[in-house]
Amino acid sequence: MDIRELTTAMHRFVGAMGWYDPDTRRPQTPRNLAISLSLEASEVLEHFQWQETPPNSQDLADELADVTLYLLQLASLSGIDLEQAVLNKLEKNYHRTWDDEGIG
């Protein structure tokens, strides 16, 4: 399954939950999705708090999946081709000088 198919599956799920309905209590706006993405990414960190490796890899996998789903949805609703954006960013990164850059 590729990014487009994952995005379609994500939209199908969100639609089935009614979260695209105008009167939903969970409006799927880019702002709300960006907040949710950040919250889920923070939940990934909880699995490493006070330890180098997570005690339960399935729980970590679930959190990473949540991050991915919010990222796919945010990109899609923002009109961003995430696959192309990743490829473009990788190309830019090949031309960066990493060790000469300062922090921040």
C-alpha positions, 0 to 999 in steps of 0.5 A: 500500500502506498501513501495515496492508498493510505490517505484514501483509507484514512479518509474512509475511516474519518468519514465513517466516524462522521468527523467530516460532518459539518456538526461534528464535535471533532472538526477536521480543520488543518489547525485542529489536525496540526494540534492533534499531530503534535499531541500524538507525537508527544505521546511517542515521547512518553514511550521513551521517558526514563528509558532508552527503548520502549517497553512495548513495541506494539504500543509504540507502533500504535502511536506512530500509526496515529502520527502517520494518520494525522500527518496524511490527513493534514497534508491531504486537506492542505492540498500537499502531495506528501509523497512529492514533498518528501522527495523534494525535501530529501533532494534539498537535504542532499545539498545541505551542509549538516556539520557546518550549521549551528544549532537553531 
